[in-house]
Amino acid sequence: MSHSCPDLPASLALERHGDTAVLLLNRPAKRNALDDATIIALGAFFAAPPAWARAVVLAAEGAHFSAGLDLGELTDRDAVGGLHHSRMWHEAFGRIEHGPLPVIAVLKGAVVGGGLELATAAHLRVAEDSAFFALPEGERGLFVGGGASVRVSRLIGVQRMTDMMLTGRVLSAAEGEARGLVDYRVAEGEGIAKALDLAERVAGNPPIATYAVLRALPRIADAGPETGLLLESLMAAVAQSSAEAKSRMRDFLGGRAAKIDRAGAAR
């Protein structure tokens, strides 16, 4: 159901589905191009998400997730102005990636340039078959500025990102899935339902486990092996000491918890 949020600009809309906040890019006539007001509002939303939310689905109205930077926002900035503009995007998307809630992006149609940068700030990505991915900045004489050189290259590797930027290569949903941009691929129109199902499952995890995955795992992956292993041990000790973890382990050992099968744990 719709949920009013007076701090959101018209370019964003919020819906509530149980414990899941569905945040929609809402400029379909502009293929959900990202202007500065939208970027700033995204950062503010994820810095202080609704208290009732346990997960966020980031989706879009219309046929496209986002065609990238609103070219109407391109101004004759000098180098310092360009630096600060890029860092503004970094700050906003960092609040998505490093915020307290798991974020699942639903991708369809154009996921291009800044739209791809936004999508890769989410923790999971569901792509409908219509989704396509591109980084056209190189062809325009530009360079990515919203985090793609870190987040996209981390997912698909520097070489594949080099190909996309040098040649303008466009990846289909199937190619995006094969290369690691997409975690789940679904038929047209099924993205929101899949994301809400995933969000419900994620929201059911103990908060300390979610914290460990969102906050500790990326830092462990970026650390040297020995530092990473020490951080893993510390996080494992903290997680298993929580009352909820102890209760769930007692249920499992007592045969009261669902067993995992090929379809996933029954819930």
Buried (B, 14 or more C-beta within 10 A) or exposed (E): EEBEBEEBBEBBBBBBBEBBBBBBBBBBEBBBBBBBBBBBBBBBBBBEBBEEBBBBBBBBBBEBBBBBBBEEBEEEEEEEEBEEBBEBBBEBBBBBBEBBBBBBBBBBBBBBBBBBBBBBBBBBBBBBBBBBBBBBBBEEEBEBBBBBBBBBBBBBEEEBBBBBBEEBBBBBBEBBBEBBBBBBBBEEEBBBEBBBBBBBEBBEBBEBBBBBBBEBBBEBEEBEEEEBEEBBEEBEEBBEEBEEBEEBEEEEEEEEBEEEEEEEEEE
